[in-house]
Amino acid sequence: MKNGVYGILKARLLINDDAIKSWRFIVFLIALAIIMIANTQRFEQKIFKIAELSNQVKELRSEFVDRRSELMKLKMESTVSEKMVERKVFPSTVPPTKIKVKKAVEDKNFFQKLWQ
């Protein structure tokens, strides 16, 4: 056991006759570690992008609600009448009346009566 740990500390694993197998494995482990680090970094970048986009969505939604409430306020009859008073246009005192249009009665010929 003592020679095994001492051999690892002295790096005899890398200078023995079978060192090529060890070097291949070490290079494989290093490449695997680099791939894992790169993958983790891409994952974190996507997480940050998602958080940024969700904040933008919240801001845009609140802006939409504000604009919609402003529009509703501007569409109210009282607001419109106040704006029109400035231009000296006043609301009518006579209520509107309903206009009914009667269709002219057409004389139907025999075939039109038949298919009706």
Sequence and secondary structure as in RCSB ss.txt:
>XXXX:A:sequence
MKNGVYGILKARLLINDDAIKSWRFIVFLIALAIIMIANTQRFEQKIFKIAELSNQVKELRSEFVDRRSELMKLK
MESTVSEKMVERKVFPSTVPPTKIKVKKAVEDKNFFQKLWQ
>XXXX:A:secstr
 HHHHHHHHHTHHHHSTTHHHHHHHHHHHHHHHHHHHHHHHHHHHHHHHHHHHHHHHHHHHHHHHHHHHHHHHHH
SHHHHHHHHHHTT    SS               HHHHHH 
